[in-house]
């Protein structure tokens, strides 16, 4: 049952393409939420399988599911379509082959309202992802949804007005320091640009748009988010469950297309930061995001034999 309000507390954006095998599990994880005050904007991006019919079935049974059917234009365009329609106070992104912990919305909403935060971050269950990857390569069956641990209403967290001190694209940064120079414990690092591991205040991000690229679209968008938010709550809780869909774009895209996507997004975000960031934000972003991404680009160029177009970044 929905709460009595003109708009839902949370809008969940779900782009959908060729995921009929996993989609019901994703949608069921929304129905299992301990917070009922949400809407799910599901964008069928011209999926050629039965995904569209699955979405329509869920929408016919629960009005919180809103379904948009459109021609295939990629995940970035699908998310942009949903952003236009989102009515919630906060936003979540969930990939249609993944699923979420039953308390995710409740915990994030409680933290955001308690701390007056524009952003709440959490983590994913690393053991589950590793287990599924190993089972895939060993040709073992999917073990299904795991047993979910229950969490306290107000778990330990960190609240900061400086997300740049905590965020990095490095997989294993040597160290992280806050604005006073105090070391930040590893458990509070906000690593990588995984947009599904955050809850966003809608008014802060609603006008930000994803670049129409097939992969790495999260980097430029997340970089702009860091400039747009004021206060962040960091929860060190594994509330998201990645499913390694080995037919997805990250696994199937060619090396050249990956490189060209990286080049496109680097150029786009550098323009934004040069124009809008403070000197501190620009320096922090260049060191903790631009440098590791450029290093990744250099490795991929080497692997591809330097065949991609050169970048001016």
C-alpha positions in Angstrom: 0.0 0.0 0.0 1.3 3.5 -0.9 1.8 6.1 1.8 -0.6 9.1 1.8 1.4 11.7 -0.2 1.1 13.4 -3.6 4.4 12.0 -4.7 6.4 8.8 -3.7 9.4 9.1 -1.4 11.6 7.2 -3.9 11.6 6.8 -7.7 13.5 3.7 -8.9 14.8 3.9 -12.4 15.2 0.5 -14.2 16.3 0.3 -17.8 15.3 -3.0 -19.4 16.8 -4.9 -22.3 16.9 -8.6 -23.0 16.6 -9.7 -19.3 13.5 -11.9 -19.2 15.5 -14.5 -17.2 16.4 -12.1 -14.3 13.8 -9.4 -14.5 11.2 -11.0 -12.2 13.8 -11.3 -9.4 14.7 -7.7 -9.8 11.0 -6.5 -9.6 10.2 -8.9 -6.7 13.0 -7.3 -4.7 11.2 -4.0 -5.0 7.9 -5.6 -3.9 9.8 -7.0 -0.8 10.9 -3.6 0.4 10.1 -2.7 4.0 9.5 0.8 2.7 6.4 0.8 0.5 6.5 4.4 -0.6 8.1 4.1 -4.0 7.5 4.1 -7.7 9.4 2.1 -10.3 9.9 3.7 -13.7 10.8 0.7 -16.0 11.9 1.6 -19.5 11.6 -1.2 -22.0 14.4 -0.2 -24.4 13.0 -2.1 -27.4 13.8 -5.5 -25.8 13.2 -8.3 -28.3 12.5 -10.9 -25.7 9.7 -11.2 -23.2 10.9 -8.5 -20.9 8.2 -6.0 -22.0 5.4 -8.4 -21.3 6.8 -9.2 -17.8 6.9 -5.4 -17.1 3.3 -5.1 -18.2 2.2 -8.0 -16.0 3.8 -6.4 -12.9 2.3 -3.0 -13.7 -1.2 -4.6 -14.1 -0.9 -6.0 -10.6 0.8 -3.0 -8.8 0.3 0.6 -9.9 3.7 1.5 -8.4 5.3 0.0 -11.6 5.3 2.5 -14.4 6.3 1.1 -17.8 7.6 2.9 -20.9 8.1 1.0 -24.1 10.4 2.6 -26.6 12.8 1.8 -29.5 16.2 0.6 -28.6 18.6 3.5 -28.1 20.8 2.3 -25.3 20.9 2.5 -21.5 21.8 6.2 -21.3 18.8 7.3 -23.3 16.5 4.9 -21.3 17.7 6.5 -18.0 17.3 10.0 -19.4 13.7 9.2 -20.3 13.0 7.9 -16.8 14.7 11.0 -15.2 12.2 13.2 -17.0 9.3 11.3 -15.4 10.6 10.7 -11.9 8.4 12.2 -9.2 10.0 10.9 -6.0 11.9 13.0 -3.4 14.8 10.7 -4.0 16.1 8.5 -6.8 17.6 5.0 -7.0 19.0 3.2 -10.1 18.6 -0.6 -10.3 19.9 -2.6 -13.2 17.3 -5.1 -14.4 19.5 -8.2 -13.9 20.4 -7.2 -10.3 18.3 -7.0 -7.2 18.4 -5.2 -3.8 18.2 -5.9 -0.1 14.7 -5.7 1.4 15.8 -2.8 3.7 17.6 -0.7 1.2 15.0 1.9 0.7 14.1 2.1 4.4 17.7 2.5 5.6 18.6 5.1 2.9 15.5 7.1 3.4 15.9 7.2 7.2 19.6 8.3 6.8 18.8 11.0 4.2 16.1 12.6 6.3 17.9 12.3 9.5 21.1 13.9 8.1 19.4 16.2 5.6 21.6 14.5 3.0 21.5 14.9 -0.8 23.3 11.6 -1.3 23.4 8.3 0.5 25.9 5.7 -0.5 26.1 2.0 0.3 28.0 -1.1 -1.0 27.3 -4.3 -2.9 27.6 -7.8 -1.6 31.0 -8.8 -2.8 30.8 -12.4 -1.6 27.6 -13.0 -3.6 29.1 -11.6 -6.8 32.2 -13.7 -6.4 30.2 -16.8 -5.8 28.1 -16.3 -8.9 31.1 -15.6 -11.0 32.8 -18.8 -9.9 29.7 -20.8 -10.4 29.3 -19.5 -13.9 32.8 -20.5 -14.9 32.4 -23.9 -13.2 29.1 -24.4 -15.1 27.2 -24.7 -11.9 23.5 -23.6 -11.5 22.5 -20.2 -10.1 22.1 -20.6 -6.3 19.2 -18.1 -6.3 18.5 -15.2 -3.9 20.6 -15.4 -0.7 19.5 -15.2 2.9 19.3 -11.5 3.8 20.8 -10.2 7.0 18.6 -7.8 9.0 20.1 -4.4 9.9 19.3 -1.9 12.6 17.3 1.1 11.7 20.2 3.5 12.2 23.5 1.7 11.4 26.9 3.2 11.8 27.6 5.9 9.2 29.7 8.9 8.2 28.2 12.2 7.3 30.2 14.6 5.2 29.8 17.9 3.2 32.9 17.0 1.2 32.2 13.9 -1.0 35.5 14.6 -2.8 37.5 13.6 0.2 35.9 10.2 0.3 35.4 9.3 -3.3 37.9 7.7 -5.7 38.1 5.6 -8.9 41.2 3.8 -7.7 40.5 0.1 -7.0 43.2 0.2 -4.2 44.0 3.8 -3.2 47.1 4.1 -1.0 45.3 6.6 1.3 42.4 9.0 1.6 42.3 12.1 3.8 39.5 14.5 4.8 39.8 18.3 4.5 41.6 18.5 7.8 44.3 16.0 6.7 42.9 13.2 8.9 43.1 9.7 7.4 39.8 8.2 6.3 39.4 4.5 7.2 39.0 2.2 4.2 35.5 1.1 5.1 34.2 4.6 4.4 35.8 5.1 1.0 33.3 5.6 -1.8 34.9 3.7 -4.6 34.2 3.9 -8.3 31.3 5.4 -10.2 28.7 2.7 -9.6 25.6 4.8 -9.9 23.4 1.9 -8.5 25.2 2.2 -5.1 23.8 5.6 -4.3 20.4 7.2 -3.4 20.1 10.8 -4.8 18.0 13.7 -3.8 16.0 14.2 -7.0 16.2 18.0 -7.2 20.0 17.8 -7.2 20.3 15.4 -10.2 17.1 15.6 -12.1 18.5 18.0 -14.7 21.8 16.0 -15.2 21.8 13.8 -18.3 23.7 10.7 -19.3 25.9 10.9 -22.4 24.5 8.7 -25.2 27.3 6.2 -25.0 26.9 2.4 -24.6 29.4 1.8 -21.8 31.1 3.9 -19.1 28.2 6.3 -19.1 28.3 6.3 -15.3 31.6 8.2 -15.1 30.6 11.6 -16.5 27.2 11.5 -14.7 28.7 10.6 -11.3 31.3 13.3 -11.8 28.6 15.9 -12.2 26.6 14.5 -9.2 29.6 15.1 -7.0 29.5 18.8 -8.0 25.7 19.0 -7.4 25.3 17.5 -4.0 26.0 19.2 -0.6 25.8 16.6 2.2 26.4 12.9 1.9 25.7 10.0 4.2 28.0 7.0 3.8 26.6 3.6 4.9 29.0 0.7 4.9 26.3 -1.9 4.2 26.1 -4.4 1.3 22.6 -3.6 0.2 23.0 -4.2 -3.6 23.3 -7.5 -5.4 25.1 -7.4 -8.7 24.4 -10.3 -11.1 27.3 -11.0 -13.5 25.3 -11.1 -16.8 28.1 -12.1 -19.1 26.0 -11.2 -22.2 25.7 -7.6 -21.0 27.4 -4.6 -22.7 30.4 -4.4 -20.3 31.4 -8.0 -21.3 30.4 -8.0 -24.9 31.5 -4.6 -26.2 34.6 -4.5 -28.4 37.9 -3.1 -27.1 37.8 -0.3 -29.6 34.3 0.8 -28.6 35.2 0.8 -25.0 38.3 2.9 -25.7 36.3 5.4 -27.7 33.6 5.6 -25.0 36.4 6.4 -22.4 37.8 9.1 -24.7 34.4 10.7 -25.2 33.5 10.8 -21.6 36.9 12.1 -20.5 36.7 15.1 -22.8 33.1 15.9 -21.8 33.7 15.8 -18.0 36.9 17.8 -18.2 34.9 20.6 -19.8 32.4 20.5 -17.0 35.0 20.5 -14.2 37.1 23.3 -15.8 34.0 25.5 -15.9 32.2 24.6 -12.7 34.5 23.1 -10.1 36.4 24.9 -7.4 40.2 24.6 -7.5 40.0 22.0 -4.6 37.3 20.0 -6.4 39.1 20.1 -9.7 42.4 19.0 -8.1 40.8 16.2 -6.2 38.8 15.0 -9.2 41.9 15.0 -11.4 43.9 13.0 -9.0 41.3 10.5 -7.8 39.2 10.1 -10.9 40.8 11.4 -14.0 44.2 9.9 -13.4 43.0 6.3 -12.8 40.6 6.5 -15.8 43.4 7.8 -18.1 45.6 5.0 -16.8 42.8 2.5 -17.7 42.6 4.1 -21.2 46.3 3.8 -21.7 46.2 0.1 -20.9 43.3 -0.5 -23.2 45.0 1.4 -26.0 48.0 -0.8 -25.6 45.9 -3.9 -25.7 44.1 -2.7 -28.8 47.4 -1.9 -30.6 46.7 1.9 -30.6 43.9 1.6 -33.2 41.4 3.9 -31.6 41.2 7.5 -32.4 43.6 9.7 -30.3 42.2 11.7 -27.4 43.0 15.2 -26.5 42.5 14.5 -22.8 
